[in-house]
Amino acid sequence: MKNVVIFEDNMGTINKIIAELALALDNVDIVYAVDLKAANSIVEKVILGEIKPDLIACDACLNLDSRVDTATLVTKMRSVFTGAILAISSNDSFNDQLIKAGASHKCHKDNAGTAIINLLGENIEVPTILSYNGMTLDFARREYILSLLHACLVNSDQMEKDINMLSEVVAMERNENAIKVVADVKAKISNLAKIEAGSEEHTTKLRQIRDDLITLYN
């Protein structure tokens, strides 16, 4: 039995791939998602080991505005999955972005079925890469900490985005101490909205956040 995961927003493309695999392979199980919500659910199951794919095929865009939105999903899966991840966008530059995020192979989506069949016939094992948005986890952690420190200084709305990015990075690093620190920082940032900006209490909270982040940077 071969297990294949497909992320593709065009049901016609999915049906074409399924038909091609059914003709070429005796026993194949296919799980697919056509939107980000369903794709994220599958990714979590892959990470938890509830789904054990032999190959993952991933389009670059699962939205309606033609921007790459699956790179983070690829990086998350690559942290635990050593098999082939095939980028199947019709846009080659989008495929290259998925390669940077952790995909091992790429092809035009019209050739996805053939590419999957060929890859399943090979014994492929790709070393897990510890990266996030094209950066090593260590570099990514430091980048988001610096960005967050700056956002704290200017009391920017960027704080919420940066802390969410940082949370994902430390989760991938599986550093329990860092995860706890980031969770604490996230709670403090959330509480900042309830405190008058410029007040002594607000300034104290910002200093606490800064000190916590500095411990994570080193």
C-alpha positions as CSV (number, residue, x, y, z in Angstrom):
1,M,0.0,0.0,0.0
2,K,1.3,3.4,-1.0
3,N,0.0,6.5,0.8
4,V,-0.1,9.8,-1.0
5,V,-1.1,13.2,0.3
6,I,-2.1,15.9,-2.2
7,F,-2.7,19.6,-1.6
8,E,-4.3,21.1,-4.6
9,D,-7.1,23.6,-5.0
10,N,-8.3,22.3,-8.4
11,M,-10.6,19.3,-8.0
12,G,-10.1,18.5,-11.7
13,T,-6.4,18.2,-11.2
14,I,-6.9,16.0,-8.2
15,N,-9.2,13.7,-10.1
16,K,-6.7,13.5,-13.0
17,I,-3.9,12.5,-10.6
18,I,-6.1,9.9,-8.8
19,A,-7.1,8.3,-12.2
20,E,-3.4,8.1,-13.3
21,L,-2.3,6.6,-10.0
22,A,-5.1,4.1,-10.1
23,L,-4.1,2.9,-13.5
24,A,-0.4,2.6,-12.7
25,L,-0.4,1.3,-9.1
26,D,-2.1,-1.8,-7.6
27,N,-2.7,-0.4,-4.2
28,V,-2.7,3.3,-3.3
29,D,-4.5,5.4,-0.7
30,I,-4.9,9.1,-1.4
31,V,-5.7,11.8,1.1
32,Y,-6.2,15.3,-0.3
33,A,-7.2,18.9,0.6
34,V,-8.4,21.7,-1.6
35,D,-8.2,24.5,0.9
36,L,-5.9,25.7,3.7
37,K,-8.1,24.7,6.5
38,A,-8.3,21.0,5.4
39,A,-4.5,21.1,4.5
40,N,-3.6,22.3,8.0
41,S,-5.7,19.5,9.5
42,I,-3.8,16.9,7.4
43,V,-0.4,18.5,8.3
44,E,-1.2,18.1,12.0
45,K,-2.1,14.5,11.5
46,V,1.2,13.9,9.6
47,I,3.1,15.6,12.4
48,L,1.3,13.4,15.0
49,G,1.9,10.3,13.0
50,E,-1.8,9.7,12.4
51,I,-1.2,9.9,8.6
52,K,2.0,8.2,7.3
53,P,2.5,9.3,3.7
54,D,5.0,7.8,1.3
55,L,4.8,11.0,-0.8
56,I,3.3,14.5,-0.5
57,A,2.4,16.5,-3.5
58,C,1.8,20.2,-2.8
59,D,0.5,23.1,-4.9
60,A,1.8,26.5,-4.0
61,C,-1.5,28.3,-3.7
62,L,-4.7,27.2,-2.0
63,N,-6.2,30.6,-2.0
64,L,-8.0,32.7,-4.6
65,D,-5.4,35.5,-4.9
66,S,-2.5,33.7,-6.5
67,R,0.0,34.0,-3.7
68,V,2.2,31.2,-2.3
69,D,0.5,30.1,1.0
70,T,1.7,26.5,1.5
71,A,5.4,27.1,2.1
72,T,4.9,27.0,5.9
73,L,3.0,23.7,5.6
74,V,5.9,22.2,3.6
75,T,8.4,23.3,6.2
76,K,6.3,21.9,9.0
77,M,6.0,18.5,7.3
78,R,9.7,18.4,6.4
79,S,10.5,18.7,10.1
80,V,9.2,15.2,10.6
81,F,8.9,13.7,7.1
82,T,11.9,12.4,5.2
83,G,10.2,11.2,2.1
84,A,9.6,13.0,-1.2
85,I,7.6,16.3,-1.2
86,L,6.7,17.2,-4.7
87,A,5.9,20.9,-5.6
88,I,3.2,20.8,-8.3
89,S,2.4,24.5,-9.1
90,S,1.9,25.5,-12.7
91,N,4.2,28.4,-11.9
92,D,7.8,27.3,-11.7
93,S,9.0,30.2,-9.6
94,F,6.3,29.2,-7.0
95,N,7.7,25.7,-7.1
96,D,11.1,27.1,-6.4
97,Q,9.7,28.8,-3.3
98,L,8.4,25.4,-2.1
99,I,11.8,23.8,-2.8
100,K,13.3,26.5,-0.6
101,A,10.8,25.7,2.1
102,G,11.7,22.0,2.1
103,A,10.2,20.3,-1.0
104,S,12.5,17.8,-2.6
105,H,11.2,17.7,-6.2
106,K,9.1,19.9,-8.5
107,C,7.0,19.6,-11.7
108,H,4.2,21.3,-13.6
109,K,0.9,20.2,-12.1
110,D,-0.1,18.7,-15.5
111,N,2.7,16.2,-15.0
112,A,2.1,15.5,-11.3
113,G,0.6,12.1,-11.8
114,T,3.5,10.8,-13.8
115,A,6.0,12.4,-11.4
116,I,4.3,10.8,-8.4
117,I,4.3,7.4,-10.0
118,N,8.0,7.7,-10.8
119,L,9.0,8.9,-7.3
120,L,7.0,6.2,-5.6
121,G,9.1,3.7,-7.5
122,E,12.3,5.1,-6.1
123,N,13.7,4.7,-2.6
124,I,13.9,8.4,-1.5
125,E,14.9,9.6,1.9
126,V,15.6,13.3,2.4
127,P,17.2,14.4,5.6
128,T,14.9,16.5,7.7
129,I,15.8,20.2,7.5
130,L,15.4,22.5,10.4
131,S,14.2,25.6,8.6
132,Y,11.4,28.1,8.6
133,N,10.5,30.4,5.8
134,G,13.8,29.5,4.1
135,M,15.9,30.2,7.2
136,T,17.6,27.8,9.6
137,L,15.6,27.6,12.8
138,D,18.3,29.2,14.9
139,F,18.6,32.2,12.4
140,A,14.8,32.5,12.2
141,R,14.4,32.6,15.9
142,R,17.0,35.4,16.2
143,E,15.4,37.3,13.3
144,Y,11.9,37.3,14.8
145,I,13.3,38.1,18.3
146,L,15.1,41.2,16.8
147,S,11.9,42.2,14.9
148,L,9.8,41.7,18.0
149,L,12.2,43.8,20.2
150,H,12.0,46.6,17.7
151,A,8.2,46.3,17.6
152,C,8.1,46.5,21.4
153,L,10.2,49.7,21.4
154,V,7.8,51.4,19.0
155,N,4.7,49.7,20.3
156,S,3.9,48.4,16.9
157,D,1.1,46.1,15.8
158,Q,3.8,43.9,14.3
159,M,4.3,42.4,17.8
160,E,1.4,40.0,17.4
161,K,2.6,38.8,14.0
162,D,6.2,38.3,15.2
163,I,5.3,36.5,18.4
164,N,3.1,34.1,16.3
165,M,6.1,33.4,14.0
166,L,8.4,33.0,16.9
167,S,6.0,30.5,18.5
168,E,6.0,28.3,15.4
169,V,9.8,28.4,15.3
170,V,10.4,27.3,18.9
171,A,7.8,24.6,18.5
172,M,9.7,23.2,15.6
173,E,12.9,23.4,17.6
174,R,11.1,21.4,20.3
175,N,12.9,23.4,23.0
176,E,10.5,23.1,26.0
177,N,12.1,26.0,27.9
178,A,11.9,28.3,24.8
179,I,8.3,27.3,24.2
180,K,7.4,28.3,27.8
181,V,9.2,31.6,27.6
182,V,7.5,32.5,24.3
183,A,4.1,31.5,25.7
184,D,4.7,33.8,28.6
185,V,5.8,36.6,26.3
186,K,2.7,36.1,24.1
187,A,0.5,36.4,27.2
188,K,2.3,39.6,28.2
189,I,1.8,41.1,24.7
190,S,-1.9,40.2,24.9
191,N,-2.2,42.0,28.2
192,L,-0.5,45.1,26.9
193,A,-3.7,46.0,25.0
194,K,-5.4,46.4,28.4
195,I,-2.8,48.8,29.8
196,E,-2.6,52.5,29.0
197,A,0.3,53.1,26.6
198,G,3.0,55.2,28.1
199,S,2.0,54.4,31.7
200,E,4.6,53.1,34.2
201,E,2.9,49.7,34.2
202,H,3.0,49.6,30.4
203,T,6.7,50.4,30.4
204,T,7.4,47.8,33.0
205,K,5.7,45.1,30.9
206,L,7.7,46.1,27.8
207,R,10.9,45.8,29.8
208,Q,9.9,42.3,31.0
209,I,9.1,41.3,27.5
210,R,12.5,42.7,26.3
211,D,14.4,40.8,29.1
212,D,12.6,37.5,28.2
213,L,13.4,37.9,24.5
214,I,17.1,38.6,25.3
215,T,17.3,35.3,27.1
216,L,16.0,33.5,24.0
217,Y,18.4,35.3,21.7
218,N,21.5,33.9,23.3
